[in-house]
Amino acid sequence: MVCRVSHNGHVFISGGIPKNQKHPFIQIIFENNRSTIQNTTDELKDVMKVLKHRYGINDTYAVGHSMGGLVLTNYIEQTSNKKRYPIIKKLITIGSPFKGIERKSYYKNPNNTGPAVKDLKPNSGALQALVEHKESFDANIKVLSIAGVILDFKHGDGVVSQPSALGIQDIVRSNQLKTKIVNDINATHSGLHEHQTVDRYIGEFLWDIKD
């Protein structure tokens, strides 16, 4: 199933969930991918309410790459114990800049525009709010945080440093968090969600797949 959120916030769903499918996949795509963390969180809430009330999805595993991990963390903090939303039991963040993006070249790129850029700066109000509201993060959720390292920890995946990608440790409790570092020339920011090692870590964490 693919859920698309249009620029004006409407949710469009294609495909479906096959009966007797043990682990169905649902992809959520935001057309306005330069919006703020909070605006995207609000759109995610709309999608999740549809999934619960129209499709009967009561619990789920969530995987977010880059800003997607920040949005999912914000979503969890804001929806814990609210019955109109599905419960997230496991969360995976991949290259998510919890401490912001320090690289100045990122902000000089003409493709990196919009309100999202302000949220992704180190010590932004949006990033600080995630830490300030950490007590709202459900302590029962198991979390895996994955960082890519091409050359060194500061360079990280070429966009997000290793400390920033693992910065969710300032939000979640140590007993619910696992971290993985992919040291590889191909562990680039955009390449992480296509990386075989990342796929293996995801399979092991979500479904205990050892192969």
Buried (B, 14 or more C-beta within 10 A) or exposed (E): BEBBBEEEEEBEBEEEEEEEEEEBEBEBEBBBEBBBBBBBBBBBBBBBBBBBEEBEBEEBBBBBBBBBBBBBBBBBBBBBEEEEBBBBBBBBBBBBBBBBBBBEEBEEEEEBEEBBBEBBBEEBEBBEBBEEBBEBBBEEBBBBBBBBBBEEBEBBBBBBBBBBBBBBBEBBEEEBBBBBBBBBEEBBBEBBBEBEBBEBBBEBBBEEEEE
